[in-house]
Amino acid sequence: MSSSAGNVLGVCFSGNSIYYAIAEEPGSNRLAYIGRTELHFTVLDAIKPGETELQTYIFRIIDRLRTKYDAEVVRMLTFCQFECWTTLPKLAYDDRGEREAHLRYLTNGQSRDKTETYWFDLSNRDYRFLTIRNRELMKIYEQFAKSISGVDFCSDFEIGLQWVQHSGAKGSFMTLACNPHTVSVASYLLGKLRAATWLRYREKEDIPFAWKQSETHMKWMKGYHEEIVLYGSKTGRVADLLRPFWDGSADIVKMNSLELMKVEAEEKTYSFPLEEAFPAIMMAIQP
């Protein structure tokens, strides 16, 4: 994610809602506004080729916010289900041939010019974390903010990295972004990303089975974490279903207040749960 000296509008989506936040000034922990706009369709309906009318509707909302708050940059959260996340040995990353072979495998041989790759450092320096995005889908995201020259896109696990930068958290903690039909999970150690994955579910009863299946292959999911941080529109549901799988000594924190988020705002009460806007808030306050 790049930085900017201008006002930053943080935007995230869940179901049929757009959540947004903007700081009073760049890099400030005081928010000028936190809000939600409800749509008559789900945002996922708009992230499809050919859905020009729905994409234009979202664009107009974001453009109005840009004008109202004089935003020079928009930071937008992407949907995890449209991305591939994986960990690769640094030796494979350093060897161009190995790196490209892994990419061909992960994208089923899709043309290289149709994918975007992003690499992240991990707490274990022998590995690197890779995010792969579909370039055609990214063009749809770009349409949502096409009137703004500065647009940054963030994956769910980057919200945890922003929380580290904002809060100074240096211990071991896990974040869960709890949204309709997906739960993205990330682990952090000593201020660094350790690992991340995401789970898909159809009915809420599927969540424990998806978790159990994933933790069989990803041991870090059942490792020790001092804190488990939850946010999103389905935090209550996910916490109730997954609590038995977590370390009993971990503090479970739902990011449902400005105090917990370590930010300030003149407005103290909101018409929606604040944990739903947590990603937008984190993106808005980054310098």
N, C-alpha and C positions, 0 to 999 in steps of 0.2 A: 504494500500500500504506500502510495506516495504522500507527501506532505504539501501543505499550502499555507500561505500567509493570509488567505481570504476566509470569509465566513464559510463554514462547512455545514451542509445539511445532511444529516444521517437518515437513511431510509431503509426500512425492512418490511417484509410482507408476511402475512400468515392468514390462510383462508381467504376471506373476502375483505381483509383489512390492510390498509397501508399505515404504518406507524412512522412517525418522523420526529426529529429533535434538532435543535440548533442552539449552539452556545451563544452567550452574550457577546463574546469576542473570541477569536481564534485561540485555542489552547486553554480556554477558561473552564473551570469546573462548575460554573454557574450557567444554567440553561435559560435561554430567553423563552423557549417554548417547547413543550412536549405534546404531541397530538396524535389523533387517529382519524382516518377517513375510511368509512365503510363503502364498499362497492356493491353493485347488484349482481356481481359475478365473482368467482374466485380468481386470484391473480394467476394461478396455474393455467386457467382457461386462456389467458392472454399470451402465455409463453408458448405459442405454437405458430409455426409458419402460416401466414395468410390471415391471422386474426388482427388485421389492420385496425378495425374499428375499436376493439378493446384496448389495443396498444396505444392508440391515439387518446383514448379516454384517460388512461393512466398518465400519459405524457402531460396532458393538460393539468391534471392535479399537481404533479411535481413541478411543472413550470409556474403555476400560480404560487406555490410555496417558495420557489426560487426568487420570484419577483417580490413577494411580500417580505421575505427576510433577507433580501439582497445577498443571496448565496452565490459564491464563486466556484464552489466545489460541491459535488454530490458524492457521498459515499453510500454504496448500495450493497445490501446483503444478497448473495445469490442463494439459490435453492440447492441443498446438498444432493438431492436425488438426480441432478443433472451433471454431477461431477464424479470423477474417479479420484479417490484418495489412496495412496499406498506409500509404504516405506521401502526404500532401496538401500543396499550397502553403498557407502561412499565410493568404494572401489569401482562399482558398476557405474556410478555417476561420473567418475573421473575419466572413464574409458568411453570415448564417443561411440564406438561400435556397440559396446554393451548397453550403453544408455539408449541408443536408438532401437536396439533389438527389444529391450524391455517396453519401450513406447509402442512399437508395432504390435507386440503381444497384448498390451493393455487396451489398445484401441481397435483390436481385431483387424489390423492392417489398414485402418482408415488413413486416407491421405494426410500427410503431415501438415499441409496447409489448411486443413480443416480443424486442427486442434490448437489449443493454447496450453502451454505448460508453465507451472510455477513451482519453484523449489524453495524449501524452508529448512533452516537448521534445526536440529533436534538436541535434546539434552545429552543423548549418546552421540558423540561426534563421529562414530564409525558409520552412521547412517544419515540419510537425508529424506525429507518428506516431500512427496510429489503430489501436486494437484493438476488434473487434466480437465480442461473445459472445452466444450464444443463451440467452435468459432461462430457457427450459424446461430446458435442460441444466444451467444454473447451479443450478437448484433441486435437481437430483440431487446435485451436489457438496455443496450445503448439507445434504442429508440425512446425509452422511458425518460431519458434525460438529454435528448438530442440538442436542446437549446443551450446546454452548458458545456463549455470547453473542458472543464476539469471534472472527470468522472473516475472514481476509484471503485473497484469491486472487491468485496471481502467474502471469504468463506466463513462458515460458522466457527471453525476452530480459531480463526483470527480474532474473534471477539474475546476469547480467553487471553490471547496475547496482548490485546489492548487493555484488558482488565489488569494484567500483570504490570503494564506500563503505567496505568493510572493509579493502581492501589499499592504498587510495590510488593505484591505478594511474591514470596520466595520459597515457600514450602511446597508441599505436594497437595495438589487439588485437582478435582475433576469437574468439568462443566457438562451439562446436558441441556441442549436446545430442544425444547419439547413442543413440537408443532403437530398439526393434523397429519397423520400418516407417516411421520418421520421423527426419529430422535437422533440427533447427532451428538456424539460423545467424544470428549477430548481430555487428555491427561497432561498435566504440567508438573515439572520438577525443577526447582531452583531457578525459577524465572524463564524456563525454556519449555517448548512443546516437547512432550514425550512421545505421544501417539494420538491418532484420531481415527474415528470410523463413524458410520451412520447406519441406522437400522430403519427398515421400512416395515410398516404394519398396516393391515386393513381394518381390523377391529381391535379395540383396546385390549381384549383378552390375549391378543397375539404378542403383546409387548414383552412379557416375561420369557416366552419361548424364543423370540428373536434375540433377546439379551443372552439367554443361556447358550444358545447356539454360537453367538459371536465370542463370548468369553472363553469358550472351549479352545478357540484358535488364537485369541488375543489375551494373554495372561494378565496384561496390565489392567484390564477392566475389573478384575477382582483383586487387584493389589491394594496396598494401603494408601489411603488418601486422607489428609487431615480435614479437608472440606470437600463437600459435594455441592456445587453451585448450579441451581436450576433457574431457567428462564424460558419464556415462550408462553403460548396460549393454552398449553396443556400440562402445566407444571404439577397441578394437584393430582391429575390422573396418573402421570408417570411416577411421581413420588410414592403414591399409594401402592402401585404395582411392583415397583423395583426395590423398595426399601429392604426387603429380605435378602437381596443380593449384595447389598453394600456393607462395608465394614461398620460394625455396630458402634465403633468409637468415633466415626467421622461426624463432623458437624454438618448438618444439612441446611443449606442457606437458599431460600427462595428470594430472588432479587426483586422484592415487591415494595421497596420504599427508597426514597431519595437518600435517606441516611445510610442504608446498606450499600447503595451504589457510590457513596462518598461524593455526591453532587448536591447542588443547591438550585432552587428555583423559587420565584416569587409565589407561584401557584402551588398550593399544598394538597389539593384534592383533585382527582381526575375521574372521568367517567368510564375508565377502563383500568384493569389491573396493570400496574406499572411494569411488572415483569415481562409483559408482552412487548414493551418498548425498549427493553434493556439494550439490545443490539444497536438500535438507532441512537441511543444516548451515548454508548461507548464510541461509536463512529463519529458523532458530532463533536465530542470534546477532545479528540486527538489533535495535536498541533499539526 
